[in-house]
Amino acid sequence: MGKVKIKKKSTLIDMTAMSDVTVLLLTFFMLTSTFLQKEPTIVYTPSSVSEEKVPMNNLVTVLVSSADKSGKLDDPSVAEGKLFISFTGDADSTLSSEKIRGMMLEEALAIYNEQHKNNKIALTPQMKSEFQATNMIGVPFSVLPQVMAMSVTERDKFMGDMTNPQVGIPIDDNRNRDGRLNDFQVWLKAIYNVAQRINNEQAEGLAAEERSQLSNLYTALMRKGQGIAIKADKDTPFTTVQLVFDNLQTMKLNKFSLMTALKSEDEPTN
């Protein structure tokens, strides 16, 4: 009796449909994801039980560096307490982050130059364009032209060196003896002036939609405390953070938020 031959079935699986789905999912996540912006230094925020989220749009972030933890510095505290500031607009509106940064820069330069008439700061259109494309800035006004003339790589390396005395926005207890604002207060006054001017509908050359967006920024800054967020390391001394708080209140920015990480259930409470 002859053997019955069993027809072999192909083990080949058509993966075309799965590949299509994978590509579609990858495209979806790429288009909808929000990527973290570069920051000059890594900051580990303290934990808290607050679940209120910091807004992603129309936000001013003040970053306070921590002491150097690399073990390479003889005195780690020299890298501590350096200030950086960033301005974020709304990607879905005509008032993008670049436009917000441009408005803040023009106002801050006007305030600074009014107080330093013998040492005015001048930026070329190219430098202003570079500033608008920079997520976070943390240098004195006196070296701003030098930093904005650098390439992106050079600028990142420069501001990432926490041991450099030219890195970090200058701040002190209050106003200088001659009545001039420190550099941090100049930025704060620029924030206040831009928000106040838009709220009073005195801005020129803005469309109704743009004015509405900046009115929302004013509400977040002045009334809800959601427009300014302080991001400091959990190991940064409170006296350093308190100095930032004092300067904010001096410039009539009395409502702001402190960024924290969500505390886990097994983390002890002090």
Disulfide bonds with the S-S distance in Angstrom:
none
